[in-house]
Amino acid sequence: MEKVINCFKKRPEAAARLICFPWAGGGSIHYARWGQSISSSVEVFAVRLPGRESRAKEPFFQNMQQIVDETLGSLLPLLEEKPFALFGHSFGAFTSFAVAADLKKLHNIEPVHIFLSGASAPYSETRIKAPKRSELSDTDFLQWLSSIGGTPPELLANPEVLKLFLPALKADLHVVENYRYNKPDSPFLSCPVTCFDGKDDIPHDLQAWKDITSGDFTVRLLDGSHFYLKDCGNEKIILDYVTKHLEASEMDYL
């Protein structure tokens, strides 16, 4: 499990777990660090994908099902033993959803809450019509990357760093841009779903996510653009919100 999951702060006595999925090109460290500042009632697991960090020499995944299969292969026994929630930003929102869909379909297991950030639902028109960024030339790709913010300018200007960073980012975008999921005829989940987004990001069809659940559905818009969640103030808002809802879910679960 240690290969796939990064957990900075192990809390075997925690009442619930938060499973976090990285954005495109991202690693596990940003979320793993959440485990040091979130409530002691929550243990944070950050998913580490191949092609980065300690898995840098492994080939990138080519499709979403590979991510889902590996994640469930590592985590399924743990997901059966106590309440858990899923959190994903951008590309991570899609992987969170895909994992939740397979968990329900194959194992009849649901999270107690799903937190989705910075992404339209996979079956929404907004997402289907979005341009395929992974097919851009490196020059156009870097221009787009600079425009959405969140990537330090000094990184974008460093050819050696870009040589390491761009392949992971483009590989993840290739996966999500080729991921297909039909709009559900009826909700297949009953847990609450919360969507976060930056007020200044490009418009996302957040309301379309409501189709996946019969449970409560909430949208929270925070100041900032696509990587609004890197802001310390926004991070605190998110972690406080997640903690409050997980602790409430724990009471319902028990």
GIVEN-V273754 format. One record per backbone hydrogen bond with DSSP energy under -1.0 kcal/mol. NH is the residue of the N-H (numbers start at 1). CO is the residue of the C=O. E is the energy in kcal/mol with one decimal. If there is no record, write none. Layout:
{{NH/CO/E} {NH/CO/E}}
This chain:
{{5/1/-2.8} {6/46/-3.0} {14/11/-2.1} {16/41/-1.6} {17/83/-1.8} {18/43/-2.6} {19/85/-3.0} {20/45/-3.1} {21/87/-2.5} {26/23/-2.5} {32/28/-2.6} {33/29/-2.2} {34/31/-1.3} {35/32/-1.2} {36/33/-1.7} {37/34/-1.4} {38/34/-2.2} {42/39/-2.0} {43/16/-2.3} {45/18/-2.8} {46/6/-2.5} {47/20/-2.9} {48/4/-3.8} {51/55/-2.6} {55/52/-2.5} {56/53/-1.6} {58/55/-1.9} {68/64/-2.4} {69/65/-2.9} {70/66/-2.1} {71/67/-2.5} {72/68/-2.7} {73/69/-2.3} {74/70/-1.7} {75/71/-2.4} {76/72/-2.4} {79/75/-2.2} {80/76/-1.2} {85/17/-2.4} {86/113/-1.7} {87/19/-2.7} {88/115/-1.9} {89/21/-1.0} {90/117/-3.8} {92/89/-2.6} {93/90/-1.2} {94/90/-1.2} {95/91/-1.9} {96/92/-2.4} {97/93/-2.1} {98/94/-2.7} {99/95/-2.4} {100/96/-2.4} {101/97/-2.7} {102/98/-2.0} {103/99/-2.5} {104/100/-2.1} {105/101/-2.4} {106/102/-3.0} {107/103/-1.6} {108/104/-1.0} {109/103/-1.6} {112/84/-3.0} {114/192/-1.9} {115/86/-3.3} {116/194/-3.0} {117/88/-2.3} {118/196/-2.1} {121/205/-1.4} {124/121/-1.7} {128/124/-2.4} {129/125/-2.3} {130/127/-1.1} {133/131/-1.1} {135/132/-1.1} {136/133/-1.8} {141/137/-3.0} {142/138/-2.5} {143/139/-1.7} {144/140/-2.3} {145/141/-2.6} {146/142/-2.4} {147/143/-1.6} {148/144/-1.4} {155/152/-1.1} {156/152/-1.7} {157/153/-1.4} {158/155/-1.4} {162/158/-2.6} {163/159/-1.8} {165/161/-2.3} {166/162/-2.7} {169/165/-1.8} {170/166/-2.9} {171/167/-2.2} {172/168/-2.2} {173/169/-2.2} {174/170/-2.3} {175/171/-1.8} {176/172/-2.4} {177/173/-2.7} {178/174/-1.1} {189/212/-1.8} {193/216/-2.6} {194/114/-2.7} {195/218/-3.0} {196/116/-2.8} {197/220/-1.5} {199/222/-2.9} {200/224/-3.1} {201/198/-1.5} {206/204/-1.8} {209/206/-1.8} {210/207/-1.7} {211/208/-1.6} {212/209/-1.9} {213/210/-1.2} {214/189/-2.2} {218/193/-2.2} {220/195/-3.2} {222/197/-2.8} {228/225/-1.6} {230/227/-2.0} {231/228/-1.6} {235/231/-2.8} {236/232/-2.0} {237/233/-1.8} {238/234/-2.7} {239/235/-2.8} {240/236/-2.6} {241/237/-2.2} {242/238/-3.0} {243/239/-2.6} {244/240/-2.4} {245/241/-2.2} {246/242/-2.6} {247/243/-2.8} {248/244/-1.7} {249/245/-2.0} {250/246/-2.4} {251/247/-1.4} {252/248/-1.7} {253/249/-2.8} {254/250/-2.3}}
